[in-house]
Structure formats: structure tokens, C-alpha cells
Amino acid sequence: MYENEPVRIFVVEDDPAYSKFLKYILSLNPDFEPEFFSTGKDCLAQLHKRPAVITLDYSLPDMEGEKVLKSIREFDSDISVIIISAQEKIGTAVELLKAGAFDYVSKDEEAKDRVLNSIRNALNKTSLIREIDRLKHEITTKYDFGKSILGTSPAIKGVFALIEKAVKTQISVSITGETGTGKELVAKAIHYYSSRKNKSLVAVNMAAIPKDLIESELFGHEKGAFTGAASRRIGKFEEAEGGTIFLDEIGEMDLNLQAKLLRVLQEKELVRVGANQPIKLDVRVIVATHRNLQDEVRAGRFREDLYYRLLGLPIHLPPLRERGQDILLLAKHFADQFAKENILTRFKFSSEAQEKLLGYHYPGNVRELKSIVELAVVMASNQEIQGNDITFNTPLRDDTLLLKEMTLQEYTYRIIRNYLSKYDHNVLEVAQRLNIGKSSIYRYLKEMEELGI
């Protein structure tokens, strides 16, 4: 239903006593997050919060319930509106239902059960609509996917062969490759062509989640499990039940959490933070990283037992610079795609432009090529992209750095600056790559700042 977040419910009621009654019955469900309004105007002003359900008093001091209902429907017809009224006129109820109300509840002794049942039914309806939309999206993604992974080079054909093997089994898959090579696209291909295609694919970027929130994000928590846990939260593993979970940048996971992940994978069950009852899991795991996990194991930063549990079928994605003519194939695809999205005539590349594209080393890989091509389309004066329309973010691969006469210290500054740029100014990552201490990098940065370099 609404497992990842509390269910926001608006209560519009001007009678303090009845508002108190509704507050009580809604408090019986810890997943409900009600907000109360005494006027229709106040409710309409807060519709941007996207409540799932609104219980609406028909007789309000400032607006008729029918008018409020109409405004809500115009804002978002997916919001379920339950009219609550002291009137028991059949004709009024029928008219409101025709106007789009989900239900009509009379203020009587049976109101408690009626309101709760009506809210549950409304949420079930919304959940079904969302599930249908999700399946439509996944099917669309599936049939469009073949256009996303393009290439005829031997390197990429080897990847296609491994994807084909992966979709025929439930084996775990570990995807490696430089940033921008398309690791998430491969994970999607495996999921959408597998027997799990009608269930969820849940992607989690381990590097983007704060260390102290990862356990709750992955495994969920109960209400009150820690400060700020105002309601139960379903974790990503439960969200992926029956489907696939894609753990991107798995090499960034904290060692303590690695032990918990290993147990979940071994036992095929998890325990939410703050809970005692284990929950059985049926989830396929796909992981990806730009790191060499074997090196991480040797350095003591990654558990060896978890490494072998996750390794499964390894798929290494080649960098774009090793894919030869695939560069031009992808460039044409990105140019056509951008032209279509912006209602432009298709573009072609001049011989000079093609040579320039083939001569670049693409540190950002396919992602960088896409950005370069889109800018070239914008800069082109006609339907043929010229060499001077193509702009690179880093110098061409000509080793000009070594041709310049600089001191060792100046070379060091250049190398550190280049690595910081390449790895998004992640000092820990750069320190590990260059095999120096973080304090050394901070010292060099300070020196560069003082020298104005």
C-alpha cells in the first residue's frame, strides 16, 4: 500500500467534538498521518501536500462540501474524498458520488467502522492504480531497453552474452566498470528480461545514503525504534519482495553493515530496526561498483565472505575508449534521441567530427559522450555537426602534461587536482587511489590555495 511512508489524510471538519472523534479513530492506525482543517479554504491551500484521502464535512462555515469536492477533483482526481455529513438525504449522497466522491458516510453510531473501512477501501483502490501504472512503466521500459544498450564491438558483445545467461537463472550478479559505463542499465536489462520482470526493481545508491541511515533504508524500522522514527518504515529489501534489488556502489558500504547484509543474504530473512520478528525474503540481488572489490578485501575494507556471496555472475563493462566504432553508433543514437525530444531535424556528423569523437578518451564514458553530443547538436549551425561543434571537458589524450617543464611539486599539484575532479572531490577516494594520507591531500590543497594555483 503506502509502505515506505506514512499515509497522509486530511480531515476537514468544523465541529470540534466530531473532529476529536475522527482524530481518535485515525490514531488507531499508526501508519496514518492526519492533518485537521476547520474550513474548506484551509484544506484547498494545502493540497500541494498530496494527501491520499480527504474526509470532508459536507456543511462547512465557508464553503459547501460539493464546491470543495469539485476543487479537489480539479486539483488531483486521484485523491479519494469521503463525504461525512449529518444529512441523510439519499439524493444528496447520490449526487455527490456522481460528482466524484469516493464514499458518503452519515454521522451516526456506525460512523467509526464506516469511516475506517472507507479509508481502507480508498487506499486499496489507490494502491491498485499505482500498481497498474508501475507495471505499465516497467513494460514500456522493457520494450524500449534494447535501444539503450547499443554496440557491435567484441567487448560489448561479450557483455550481451553474459546478460543473456543472467536472465535465465536467479544467480546474484556483480557488475563492475568505470563510472558512466552503464552499470544500472545492465541491471535493468537483467531484471526486465528475467522471470521477475512483473515485480519491482529497487535501486539503491549506497554512496548517496548517510552511514547512520543505511540500515533503516535497507531493512526498515518500527515506529519508535530511534529518535525521529515517527512511524513504521518498510526498507528497500521488503519493497523489492519477489523482484530485484540493485545495490549500486556496494564498495562504499560500512564494514559493520556488511555483516548484517551477509546475514540477510544467508538466511533470506531480515529483522527491521527495533523489531524482533524476522521477515522472509525472496529477492534477487544485483550489485555494482567502480572499485576493485578484491583489492578492497585485501585492504580490509570489504568482507571476504560477503564478496564471495555477492560475486555470483561477474559482468565487467568495458570503458568507452575500448569500444571503437561503438562511439559513433552511440553518438548517432544520442543525437537522434535529443533531436526527437526537442522536435528538431535529425543530425549527422562530418568526417572531422567523427575523427574528433574517436580520438577522445572519455573519462566519463557513455554518460559523458551523451552530454558532449547533446551540446554539439545545440551548437551546430545546420544539420551536419562539425568538429568545432564538439567540446570536451578534459584535454585530448596526447600526454601534453609530460611535455611541460614543471617541478615535481607542480606535477603533484596537477595530479591531485585531476584526481579530485575525476572522483567528485571525494578526498578519501583520492587518498586511496594515490596511496597517500588524507592529511597530505589537505596540505597540498592549502599550498595550492596559498600559491594561487
KEPADREN-909853 format. One record per residue (C-alpha): residue in three letters; x, y, z. Coordinates in pm, 1 decimal, decimal comma, always signed. Layout:
BEGIN
    aa          x          y          z
   Ala          X          Y          Z
...
% end
This chain:
BEGIN
    aa          x          y          z
   Met       +0,0       +0,0       +0,0
   Tyr     +188,8     +308,3     +128,2
   Glu     +463,8     +106,8     +287,5
   Asn     +750,4     +349,6     +250,1
   Glu     +592,2     +648,8     +417,9
   Pro     +303,5     +747,5     +646,8
   Val      -37,7     +780,8     +482,7
   Arg     -132,9    +1148,5     +478,0
   Ile     -503,2    +1200,4     +545,9
   Phe     -677,7    +1540,1     +553,0
   Val     -974,0    +1579,8     +787,4
   Val    -1197,9    +1878,5     +708,4
   Glu    -1443,2    +1921,9     +997,6
   Asp    -1567,4    +2236,9    +1170,5
   Asp    -1732,4    +2058,2    +1465,3
   Pro    -1461,8    +2034,0    +1739,6
   Ala    -1627,7    +1733,5    +1902,7
   Tyr    -1654,9    +1536,3    +1579,7
   Ser    -1302,8    +1640,1    +1481,4
   Lys    -1183,4    +1496,5    +1811,8
   Phe    -1376,5    +1176,3    +1736,8
   Leu    -1210,1    +1143,4    +1394,5
   Lys     -870,5    +1212,0    +1548,7
   Tyr     -926,3     +923,0    +1787,6
   Ile    -1030,9     +665,8    +1527,3
   Leu     -747,0     +762,6    +1293,1
   Ser     -495,9     +727,9    +1577,2
   Leu     -585,3     +356,9    +1590,5
   Asn     -369,1     +304,0    +1281,6
   Pro       -3,0     +408,0    +1340,2
   Asp      +55,3     +437,0     +962,9
   Phe     -197,2     +722,4     +929,8
   Glu      -71,1    +1081,7     +944,0
   Pro     -381,4    +1303,0     +972,6
   Glu     -396,8    +1681,7     +933,3
   Phe     -703,6    +1871,8    +1051,1
   Phe     -877,6    +2173,6     +896,0
   Ser    -1192,3    +2357,6    +1002,2
   Thr    -1257,7    +2530,4     +667,9
   Gly    -1259,4    +2425,7     +305,3
   Lys    -1031,8    +2714,1     +212,7
   Asp     -757,6    +2598,6     +452,8
   Cys     -776,8    +2245,2     +313,0
   Leu     -752,7    +2358,0      -50,2
   Ala     -448,1    +2572,2      +33,9
   Gln     -260,1    +2260,3     +145,3
   Leu     -343,9    +2025,7     -143,6
   His      +14,6    +2051,4     -267,5
   Lys      +99,6    +1805,6      +13,6
   Arg      -83,9    +1540,0     -191,7
   Pro     -298,3    +1363,6      +71,0
   Ala     -408,2    +1011,1      -16,0
   Val     -755,8    +1056,0     +136,6
   Ile     -967,5    +1351,4     +248,8
   Thr    -1264,4    +1315,2     +484,6
   Leu    -1483,2    +1615,7     +410,5
   Asp    -1767,7    +1757,8     +619,3
   Tyr    -2049,4    +1844,2     +381,9
   Ser    -2156,6    +2157,4     +575,0
   Leu    -1864,1    +2393,1     +633,2
   Pro    -1880,0    +2755,2     +751,0
   Asp    -1710,0    +2899,4     +443,3
   Met    -1790,4    +2663,6     +152,5
   Glu    -2037,8    +2393,0      +58,2
   Gly    -1888,4    +2044,7      +56,7
   Glu    -1982,4    +1999,0     -307,7
   Lys    -1774,2    +2302,7     -406,0
   Val    -1475,8    +2182,3     -205,8
   Leu    -1511,6    +1837,9     -367,2
   Lys    -1508,5    +1992,3     -713,3
   Ser    -1192,3    +2193,5     -636,1
   Ile    -1015,5    +1882,9     -502,4
   Arg    -1112,0    +1681,0     -810,8
   Glu     -983,0    +1957,2    -1037,5
   Phe     -652,0    +1963,2     -849,8
   Asp     -599,8    +1585,9     -845,9
   Ser     -868,8    +1334,0     -934,7
   Asp     -668,3    +1052,8     -771,1
   Ile     -729,7    +1191,8     -420,7
   Ser    -1012,5     +991,8     -262,6
   Val    -1272,7    +1216,5      -96,1
   Ile    -1504,6    +1069,1     +166,6
   Ile    -1801,7    +1293,4     +245,9
   Ile    -1912,8    +1288,4     +610,3
   Ser    -2248,8    +1451,9     +677,6
   Ala    -2527,4    +1471,5     +933,9
   Gln    -2772,7    +1484,9     +643,8
   Glu    -2920,2    +1151,9     +542,4
   Lys    -3077,7    +1255,8     +213,6
   Ile    -3030,7     +981,0      -43,5
   Gly    -3049,4    +1228,9     -330,0
   Thr    -2761,6    +1437,4     -189,4
   Ala    -2543,8    +1130,7     -141,1
   Val    -2611,0    +1009,3     -494,8
   Glu    -2528,4    +1348,3     -645,2
   Leu    -2201,1    +1370,5     -451,1
   Leu    -2099,3    +1020,9     -559,3
   Lys    -2175,6    +1116,0     -919,7
   Ala    -1958,8    +1426,4     -872,1
   Gly    -1661,3    +1208,9     -783,8
   Ala    -1680,6    +1142,9     -408,8
   Phe    -1539,7     +803,0     -316,4
   Asp    -1794,1     +741,8      -39,4
   Tyr    -2066,1     +908,0     +167,8
   Val    -2076,6     +841,7     +544,2
   Ser    -2354,0     +953,6     +779,7
   Lys    -2270,0    +1088,6    +1125,6
   Asp    -2430,3     +811,0    +1327,5
   Glu    -2334,8     +536,3    +1571,8
   Glu    -2184,5     +324,7    +1292,0
   Ala    -1962,6     +606,9    +1164,9
   Lys    -1646,3     +476,4    +1330,7
   Asp    -1641,4     +147,4    +1141,0
   Arg    -1774,9     +306,1     +822,4
   Val    -1504,1     +574,3     +813,6
   Leu    -1219,1     +329,7     +876,0
   Asn    -1349,5      +79,9     +619,8
   Ser    -1399,2     +355,0     +365,0
   Ile    -1041,2     +482,3     +414,6
   Arg     -904,3     +128,1     +376,3
   Asn    -1104,9      +75,8      +56,2
   Ala     -987,9     +410,0      -80,5
   Leu     -624,1     +322,6      -12,1
   Asn     -666,3      -19,3     -172,9
   Lys     -806,2     +147,2     -484,1
   Thr     -515,8     +393,1     -498,3
   Ser     -266,1     +112,9     -439,5
   Leu     -415,5      -85,3     -729,3
   Ile     -394,9     +217,1     -960,1
   Arg      -31,0     +268,8     -866,0
   Glu      +48,8      -97,4     -925,6
   Ile     -107,8      -81,9    -1272,1
   Asp      +90,3     +234,2    -1351,2
   Arg     +410,1      +67,0    -1228,4
   Leu     +355,9     -238,2    -1447,8
   Lys     +280,7      -18,9    -1749,0
   His     +602,9     +171,8    -1685,9
   Glu     +807,8     -145,0    -1646,6
   Ile     +666,3     -299,8    -1963,6
   Thr     +739,2      +21,1    -2154,9
   Thr    +1090,0      +28,2    -2013,5
   Lys    +1142,3     -334,3    -2108,1
   Tyr    +1047,4     -292,7    -2471,7
   Asp    +1249,7      +26,2    -2505,8
   Phe    +1550,6     -121,2    -2336,3
   Gly    +1713,2     -270,7    -2643,4
   Lys    +1761,4      +83,0    -2769,7
   Ser    +1955,9     +182,0    -2458,4
   Ile    +2242,3      -67,6    -2464,2
   Leu    +2393,1      -25,8    -2808,9
   Gly    +2709,8     -161,2    -2962,2
   Thr    +2865,1     -409,5    -3201,2
   Ser    +3220,0     -420,3    -3064,0
   Pro    +3355,2     -753,4    -2935,1
   Ala    +3380,3     -601,5    -2586,0
   Ile    +3009,7     -514,1    -2563,6
   Lys    +2901,0     -836,8    -2735,8
   Gly    +3068,1    -1022,5    -2451,0
   Val    +2853,7     -824,4    -2207,2
   Phe    +2536,4     -912,0    -2403,7
   Ala    +2626,1    -1282,2    -2381,2
   Leu    +2660,0    -1260,0    -2003,4
   Ile    +2331,0    -1069,1    -1968,1
   Glu    +2160,8    -1347,6    -2162,5
   Lys    +2299,7    -1604,9    -1917,1
   Ala    +2195,6    -1393,3    -1618,3
   Val    +1829,7    -1363,8    -1721,8
   Lys    +1789,4    -1740,4    -1743,5
   Thr    +1876,1    -1801,1    -1376,4
   Gln    +1834,5    -1642,8    -1034,7
   Ile    +2209,2    -1613,9     -970,0
   Ser    +2338,6    -1298,1     -799,9
   Val    +2516,3    -1063,6    -1039,1
   Ser    +2810,4     -832,5     -969,8
   Ile    +2867,3     -555,2    -1224,1
   Thr    +3196,8     -368,9    -1237,8
   Gly    +3322,5      -88,2    -1454,4
   Glu    +3420,8     +276,9    -1452,2
   Thr    +3171,0     +548,9    -1369,5
   Gly    +2934,8     +614,7    -1659,0
   Thr    +2973,1     +278,6    -1835,3
   Gly    +2607,4     +185,5    -1784,2
   Lys    +2600,8      -43,4    -1480,8
   Glu    +2243,1      +46,4    -1387,2
   Leu    +2127,5      -10,2    -1746,3
   Val    +2267,4     -362,7    -1734,0
   Ala    +2093,8     -426,1    -1401,0
   Lys    +1764,0     -312,0    -1556,2
   Ala    +1815,7     -535,3    -1859,2
   Ile    +1870,4     -839,4    -1637,0
   His    +1560,6     -763,5    -1429,0
   Tyr    +1318,2     -674,9    -1709,4
   Tyr    +1408,0     -979,3    -1917,0
   Ser    +1403,7    -1220,0    -1621,7
   Ser    +1116,7    -1414,1    -1466,6
   Arg    +1092,4    -1137,9    -1203,5
   Lys    +1001,3     -869,4    -1458,8
   Asn     +647,3     -819,4    -1322,5
   Lys     +777,6     -735,3     -974,8
   Ser     +971,9     -432,3     -855,7
   Leu    +1327,9     -338,1     -939,1
   Val    +1451,1     -129,0     -645,5
   Ala    +1774,8      +63,9     -698,5
   Val    +1980,2     +189,9     -402,9
   Asn    +2292,0     +405,6     -436,2
   Met    +2495,4     +309,7     -130,6
   Ala    +2726,1     +610,3     -170,4
   Ala    +2434,3     +856,0     -152,9
   Ile    +2291,8     +743,9     +183,5
   Pro    +2438,5     +873,2     +512,2
   Lys    +2612,9     +599,1     +708,9
   Asp    +2374,0     +618,6    +1006,1
   Leu    +2064,8     +580,5     +784,5
   Ile    +2167,9     +289,3     +561,7
   Glu    +2042,6      +10,8     +791,5
   Ser    +1698,1     +168,3     +821,0
   Glu    +1690,6     +242,2     +446,4
   Leu    +1771,6     -117,1     +352,4
   Phe    +1592,9     -314,7     +621,6
   Gly    +1325,8      -74,1     +751,3
   His    +1236,3      +19,7    +1107,7
   Glu     +947,5      +11,9    +1352,0
   Lys     +781,2     +317,8    +1499,2
   Gly     +986,3     +447,1    +1792,5
   Ala    +1293,4     +239,2    +1703,1
   Phe    +1507,9     +553,3    +1734,5
   Thr    +1470,3     +928,9    +1766,4
   Gly    +1275,7    +1055,7    +1467,0
   Ala    +1116,1     +719,0    +1381,5
   Ala     +761,8     +856,3    +1394,1
   Ser     +610,4     +563,9    +1205,7
   Arg     +696,2     +224,4    +1064,0
   Arg     +912,0     +228,3     +751,8
   Ile     +942,6      -56,5     +504,2
   Gly    +1301,6      -98,9     +382,9
   Lys    +1424,1     -139,5      +26,9
   Phe    +1462,8     -516,6      +59,9
   Glu    +1096,5     -561,7     +155,1
   Glu     +998,3     -318,8     -118,7
   Ala    +1175,0     -545,0     -368,9
   Glu     +998,0     -862,6     -248,0
   Gly     +959,1    -1104,4     -539,0
   Gly    +1169,1     -879,2     -759,2
   Thr    +1523,1     -745,5     -770,7
   Ile    +1727,8     -510,8     -553,6
   Phe    +2016,2     -327,8     -720,4
   Leu    +2282,6     -211,7     -474,8
   Asp    +2494,2      +40,2     -662,8
   Glu    +2839,8     +135,8     -531,1
   Ile    +2837,6     -161,2     -291,3
   Gly    +3206,4      -94,2     -219,8
   Glu    +3104,3     +212,0      -16,2
   Met    +2915,1       +4,4     +243,0
   Asp    +3036,0      +30,8     +602,6
   Leu    +3202,0     -283,4     +742,6
   Asn    +2953,8     -316,7    +1030,9
   Leu    +2659,2     -310,7     +793,3
   Gln    +2832,4     -559,1     +562,8
   Ala    +2794,7     -821,4     +838,5
   Lys    +2419,8     -753,3     +860,9
   Leu    +2379,5     -769,5     +484,4
   Leu    +2564,9    -1102,1     +479,0
   Arg    +2326,1    -1245,9     +736,5
   Val    +2021,9    -1127,6     +537,7
   Leu    +2157,4    -1292,0     +222,3
   Gln    +2246,4    -1615,9     +401,2
   Glu    +1922,0    -1651,8     +599,2
   Lys    +1696,7    -1497,3     +330,7
   Glu    +1520,5    -1301,1     +601,5
   Leu    +1557,7     -967,4     +777,0
   Val    +1459,3     -801,0    +1101,2
   Arg    +1351,9     -437,1    +1091,6
   Val    +1535,4     -198,3    +1324,0
   Gly    +1350,4     -204,1    +1655,7
   Ala    +1171,1     -532,2    +1579,8
   Asn    +1222,9     -892,7    +1686,6
   Gln    +1019,2    -1086,2    +1431,3
   Pro    +1213,6    -1197,0    +1120,1
   Ile    +1057,4    -1140,6     +778,3
   Lys    +1117,0    -1393,7     +499,8
   Leu    +1257,6    -1260,0     +172,9
   Asp    +1252,3    -1362,8     -190,9
   Val    +1473,5    -1103,2     -357,4
   Arg    +1735,2    -1127,1     -630,4
   Val    +2047,3     -921,9     -561,0
   Ile    +2248,1     -733,5     -822,6
   Val    +2541,5     -520,4     -707,8
   Ala    +2768,6     -277,4     -887,3
   Thr    +3087,1      -89,5     -808,7
   His    +3362,7     +104,3     -981,8
   Arg    +3608,5      -28,4     -722,4
   Asn    +3811,7     -347,8     -742,6
   Leu    +3647,5     -543,9     -461,6
   Gln    +3935,3     -791,9     -445,3
   Asp    +4167,2     -501,0     -363,7
   Glu    +3914,0     -380,6     -105,0
   Val    +3910,7     -727,3      +54,9
   Arg    +4290,8     -733,6      +70,9
   Ala    +4289,9     -385,2     +226,1
   Gly    +4041,2     -498,3     +492,4
   Arg    +3768,6     -261,1     +376,8
   Phe    +3534,3     -531,1     +244,2
   Arg    +3442,9     -865,5     +397,9
   Glu    +3577,0    -1163,5     +206,4
   Asp    +3272,8    -1381,3     +289,9
   Leu    +3035,8    -1111,3     +163,5
   Tyr    +3246,5    -1068,0     -150,4
   Tyr    +3203,9    -1433,7     -243,5
   Arg    +2833,4    -1426,0     -152,9
   Leu    +2776,1    -1131,5     -387,7
   Leu    +3015,3    -1228,3     -668,0
   Gly    +2772,8    -1465,4     -842,4
   Leu    +2798,1    -1398,0    -1215,7
   Pro    +3055,3    -1118,1    -1266,2
   Ile    +2996,3     -878,4    -1555,9
   His    +3266,2     -622,6    -1633,4
   Leu    +3164,8     -327,8    -1850,4
   Pro    +3440,4     -202,6    -2079,9
   Pro    +3523,0     +169,9    -2079,8
   Leu    +3400,3     +355,3    -2385,9
   Arg    +3756,5     +418,2    -2509,3
   Glu    +3789,5      +40,4    -2564,5
   Arg    +3472,4       +8,0    -2773,0
   Gly    +3597,7     +151,9    -3102,9
   Gln    +3322,3     +225,5    -3355,2
   Asp    +3056,4     +191,6    -3083,5
   Ile    +3140,7     +554,2    -3004,5
   Leu    +2994,9     +668,4    -3338,3
   Leu    +2696,5     +434,4    -3307,3
   Leu    +2614,1     +575,3    -2964,6
   Ala    +2679,1     +933,1    -3077,0
   Lys    +2425,8     +896,4    -3359,6
   His    +2174,1     +743,5    -3118,4
   Phe    +2212,4    +1028,1    -2868,3
   Ala    +2190,1    +1291,4    -3143,6
   Asp    +1871,6    +1134,4    -3286,9
   Gln    +1721,8    +1099,7    -2939,4
   Phe    +1794,4    +1463,2    -2848,5
   Ala    +1658,9    +1586,7    -3181,7
   Lys    +1335,5    +1390,5    -3133,1
   Glu    +1286,5    +1518,9    -2778,0
   Asn    +1335,9    +1878,4    -2895,2
   Ile    +1139,3    +1846,2    -3222,0
   Leu    +1445,8    +1901,6    -3441,8
   Thr    +1550,4    +1754,7    -3776,5
   Arg    +1795,2    +1465,7    -3747,4
   Phe    +2166,4    +1545,3    -3745,6
   Lys    +2468,0    +1374,3    -3899,2
   Phe    +2838,1    +1401,5    -3814,7
   Ser    +3103,1    +1531,5    -4051,7
   Ser    +3421,2    +1326,7    -4107,0
   Glu    +3614,4    +1573,6    -3892,8
   Ala    +3357,0    +1542,1    -3611,8
   Gln    +3373,9    +1162,6    -3627,0
   Glu    +3753,6    +1164,9    -3606,6
   Lys    +3738,2    +1401,2    -3310,9
   Leu    +3490,0    +1178,3    -3127,7
   Leu    +3703,6     +867,9    -3191,3
   Gly    +4018,9    +1043,5    -3068,2
   Tyr    +3889,3    +1133,5    -2723,3
   His    +3944,5     +915,3    -2413,5
   Tyr    +3604,7     +972,7    -2234,9
   Pro    +3686,2     +960,8    -1862,5
   Gly    +3309,7     +990,6    -1804,0
   Asn    +3235,8     +710,9    -2053,6
   Val    +2889,8     +678,4    -2214,3
   Arg    +2738,6     +937,5    -1981,2
   Glu    +2998,3    +1192,4    -2091,0
   Leu    +2950,1    +1109,3    -2460,5
   Lys    +2578,1    +1176,2    -2428,0
   Ser    +2646,0    +1517,9    -2274,9
   Ile    +2903,3    +1603,2    -2543,7
   Val    +2669,1    +1504,7    -2829,3
   Glu    +2370,6    +1696,1    -2691,8
   Leu    +2580,4    +2011,5    -2662,5
   Ala    +2712,6    +1958,1    -3017,5
   Val    +2355,7    +1939,9    -3151,8
   Val    +2274,7    +2269,4    -2982,8
   Met    +2592,1    +2434,6    -3117,2
   Ala    +2557,0    +2307,5    -3476,2
   Ser    +2470,3    +2569,9    -3737,2
   Asn    +2298,2    +2319,6    -3966,6
   Gln    +2207,6    +1950,4    -3979,9
   Glu    +2573,0    +1842,5    -4001,5
   Ile    +2773,8    +1854,0    -3678,6
   Gln    +3124,6    +1987,4    -3743,4
   Gly    +3444,0    +1927,9    -3546,6
   Asn    +3433,6    +2272,0    -3386,5
   Asp    +3080,9    +2198,4    -3255,2
   Ile    +3224,7    +1927,6    -3030,1
   Thr    +3362,2    +2040,2    -2694,2
   Phe    +3541,0    +1814,7    -2447,8
   Asn    +3554,2    +1868,2    -2071,9
   Thr    +3911,3    +1738,2    -2038,6
   Pro    +4211,5    +1761,0    -2277,1
   Leu    +4259,4    +1519,1    -2563,0
   Arg    +4476,1    +1214,6    -2494,7
   Asp    +4813,3    +1347,8    -2609,3
   Asp    +5027,3    +1332,2    -2293,2
   Thr    +5093,0    +1707,8    -2316,5
   Leu    +5130,4    +1721,1    -1940,1
   Leu    +5462,7    +1535,7    -1965,9
   Leu    +5590,6    +1775,0    -2233,6
   Lys    +5571,6    +2071,6    -1997,3
   Glu    +5868,2    +2155,6    -1779,0
   Met    +5744,9    +2164,9    -1420,6
   Thr    +5883,9    +2086,8    -1080,3
   Leu    +5789,1    +1762,5     -908,0
   Gln    +5574,8    +1963,9     -669,4
   Glu    +5386,6    +2124,3     -961,2
   Tyr    +5327,6    +1781,7    -1116,2
   Thr    +5194,3    +1662,3     -779,8
   Tyr    +4951,1    +1953,4     -763,7
   Arg    +4825,2    +1878,8    -1116,7
   Ile    +4778,2    +1508,2    -1040,8
   Ile    +4585,1    +1573,4     -719,3
   Arg    +4364,7    +1832,4     -887,7
   Asn    +4292,0    +1589,1    -1173,0
   Tyr    +4200,1    +1306,2     -933,7
   Leu    +3979,1    +1532,0     -721,3
   Ser    +3793,0    +1638,9    -1034,4
   Lys    +3760,4    +1278,3    -1156,9
   Tyr    +3626,3    +1146,4     -824,7
   Asp    +3388,4    +1431,9     -738,0
   His    +3625,5    +1582,9     -475,8
   Asn    +3597,2    +1273,5     -255,1
   Val    +3920,4    +1314,5      -56,6
   Leu    +3905,9     +962,9      +92,7
   Glu    +3865,9     +807,7     -252,7
   Val    +4155,8    +1012,6     -395,4
   Ala    +4378,1     +927,9      -97,7
   Gln    +4315,4     +556,9     -154,1
   Arg    +4374,4     +584,6     -528,8
   Leu    +4705,2     +771,1     -485,4
   Asn    +4806,7     +566,8     -181,0
   Ile    +4869,3     +874,4      +33,8
   Gly    +4708,9    +1005,6     +352,0
   Lys    +4409,5    +1238,8     +355,4
   Ser    +4614,4    +1491,0     +554,1
   Ser    +4865,0    +1507,7     +265,8
   Ile    +4589,2    +1598,7      +22,2
   Tyr    +4456,2    +1870,4     +253,1
   Arg    +4813,5    +2003,4     +291,2
   Tyr    +4861,4    +2016,1      -87,4
   Leu    +4524,4    +2188,8     -129,3
   Lys    +4627,1    +2450,8     +124,8
   Glu    +4958,8    +2504,7      -51,9
   Met    +4784,7    +2540,9     -389,2
   Glu    +4546,0    +2796,1     -240,4
   Glu    +4833,8    +2996,2      -92,7
   Leu    +5021,8    +2988,3     -426,5
   Gly    +4707,5    +3074,9     -621,5
   Ile    +4735,1    +2762,7     -836,7
% end
